[in-house]
């Protein structure tokens, strides 16, 4: 895909995201998952409008990191 280890931000909510979280620059767990917790940089709670919180966090993290560079596909 042209995305290198440590060049992406991962969002996930289940144990199937562990490998993705391990290689991400930053990882955001959505909701609660005890298996995923040790690999998460932060947690977003499942309350209110979760989709809006995810979009807001994507925009904030995008401003703080260099993930805005083009990806070779």
Order of alpha helices (4+ residues) and beta strands (2+ residues): beta-alpha-beta-alpha-beta-alpha
